[in-house]
Amino acid sequence: MLLASVIVYLLLTVALGVWASRRVSGSRDFMLAGRSLPLLLSTSALFATWFGSETVFGASSEFLQGGLLAVIEDPFGAALCLFLFGTLFARKLYAMNLLTLGDFFRARFGKRTEFVASIFMVPSYFGYAAGQLVALGLILNIITGLPLWQGVVISASVVIFYTCAGGMWAVSITDFVQSIVIIAGLVVLAVVVNDKAGGFLHVIDNAPPDTFRFFPEVTPTGVATYLAAWSVLGLGSIPSQDVFQRVMSSGSARVAVRSCYYSSLLYLTIAMLPLFISLCAQQLYPDGNSEDTQLVLPAMVLAHTTLPVQVFFFGALLSAILSTTSSALLAPSAIVSENIVKPIMKGKLSDRGLVWWTRVAIVVIGTASTAMACMKSNIYELVAESSIMSLVSLFVPMAAGMYWRKATPFGAFLSMIAGIVVWAWFEWNPISVPSLIPGLAASTLAMLVGSAVFNRRIANFVDDENRTAKA
């Protein structure tokens, strides 16, 4: 019965994607849902941005091992990102009427900077999508006994198909339905396990020491690691196409800003449920699954709850992960077609051709992410690695381009290169603080030096002679 429910759910998701494809008449419909989403759809789409495997599987696993300090990155950093995007970026970007985030770099810094930024942006999604596919594979493994790699391949096929069919309309409509299932499923499960564990106060009182500790030890290393955890998603996902795409799909600038605030609050609230459920599971079944703490929740649900609760829980998991995976495939594919293929074609690419190339990119990126998922299975690490790359290469140029008039194309170019090189160096040669900190510092310094010291002639080295006027 549980397996049948999962199959029916996957078929309904595909059907929704196919139905949504009827609303696609061009690239703007495919990539931004025609910039027409009402507040409810826009909020649910943003809420579902990260509410996937890293929240339900990854964060709950980290929480069991290290308490709140281990999950600062997600959900706290993720909620911070949505709030900051709504406060500082949403209204200005919406007014620019852009198709992709790469278009911002072209409008502000020129075509060559657009190309370099796009090259840096796309690879960051491979690990992100792979993390979601690992979770889908784990679900099918638990329910059916299929090997993980087979579950990954089956799940990838479903997501690639319906994302190719309906684009952002498919993502938005399925996000709305899936968000309802996510919230309902997690609330039902939380109520059930709370009752079995002896009640909320009993669970909290019997939690391991330091479980709810929120601030680190006041040491240079402790503070640096803490700030880095906030920054991974809090700042690193601001220059990401998936957040940009969902915000820009809103029906107005006001809806875009409000949906950021509402989704930030909703995300932080609902993300507490998997953490609480995992705490209940740890107290109910202390011997649990010692080999892989990512499996504590699903194994507990399968072994110790009734069929209706199982259907709710796995339906919520599928909902969360499918919505996040589809976005993780569509976002970089839009960058590939609009900001890499289109400039190479030099005006010879029609709007219909742009949609076709986006669909091709979805298949290619989905296939590459599937291969990556089959090779590495730690969900939290896969997601974190994808955001760090955006943080050290793109955050500073985007923020400077938005708020610093003196930022130049050469400064942006130098900032991207310096950030990624320094971060990679310290990844290979670790120090006492996370490598993203020197990477981000190098990116900031390079932007200042590249923009303030070098003259306009050198700046034009990386700009296009006919660049678009500054935003």
Steps between C-alpha positions, in 0.01 A plus 500: 500500500781742586683421178179544302445841663854609404447389138166682480657814644783497245250451215288790624809720516587416140139568397513844668820580311346401168186703576713803589678477165179625334571844650845524341502715186856638514821530697355744755219255579742207518760673720293750704138376474422819308584715809140447612502291818267622778624531858390150604677322212807723527533438874458123466758492222755689711421291808571187298836632373704317765235301683627172365746230589739722693221619730323169565791256471819705525410759765326247726807276479736786586268613782515157663879513497568863592180678606397845375859611443531229235201631300566874495565470127158351435230591598621824664735613222244408233230709668747789528566482126130539415466792742808680365397442140161656568652793690795588277461349154147394398348840417801631307546181299130473422501855359780403259271245326773236458465139385794357698747611763767489230312783330571718805874453458467594131290810575736617773843383387480396135482185289836353590429524872159343433669203334754449781232532770282246318788253476546525877127481569411178319735247671374602845170322424644157426562415866172662600293291260704190587415542868128494420536195276686313776204563731251378240714190453502442877120517513461243224767284663311499831160435345590252225848370586639628169875576502568870558629561147188352341278719718706803398463421128124441522446821699716704264301375201172618655631846597675561168185406310254732675749790524568476126127496433380801697800705611432760770124453469546132586734589788261762643181297478656183637670707774161625615351152521816353649529773764155407630600133519834589665337700780212257555725195501756642742234636737323161514827317563612751764173456690528119486863473616454774760225294660709180488804675650308630802412852396683814394637600840623148570684490166662839556598426861664171404693629201881446512710780657567804279233392247344847501820700530480772235822700542858370470794523736652848485826404332635618164447158344158448658366840393646467149342157452167629631495798263603276213203271571260797480666613176489177299130528414430837661727684255610226259150436364422867434686491165318182393275458201241286681421769763512771231272297270235439764498861621489643147205273412281707734221709354640830632792646694281524810409131474868414448608677820212373713545142382865513610399606852212253531701207363792582733274481805316193370823320420653561841179389673435180303869406497484461878265202458759253359739601778238437767393171338861380490537587870189296579634212292834510681329473837255231388761288322843596637671214316337611171717484188854560622653452155320784325315759709338627179277190520380549858173671408385281209605174668314596818186595307501180297551274798287664770210694348173411332452495124317837480787670687751331269313626195493854642869494591634360175258718306646802679853384425426445133327839482790686658770335297328495161428874515858581598650271236294644216616851590862383529482377141306789346710781652841414348337392175355850459849644553649265241247588229460875567851601608732249333335353188311814394808730497698236311222486236526881461133580448420193290311320777120536485280501809386148415861395460580648842236278661636199310855562623370543856336158479819346363695653789250355750570152365878547498521654848255242635714218359821645646334551840374142491853372446625719786223371729600141429858574610437700821218458751543766775211737429600785732853514357381493138267796558751701705773461238273636228420822691859572603609532136238771439594679821871539428462587131172685442364658819743793516468597129121482523477708820756752376331524162171576670618750762842638400503733201879486469505121452657427160495201265866433575429509874217249457715272285792514743267440795357182348839356410672594828219362715485161331880460480564589866212278616631207296852552635385483862281201423819316403704662779261526799548753780322546834205688343268390215649557155203711393612781736833573325321440169236762577763741634703462180191559287421821692858631484525425129179691431631804688844491339371416153246782507687771689861460388491397137400760246222480245726377222596190695141457614394478136723192465213289628209719391327504165525814290126505451401400853152584616456821700538458873188411694 
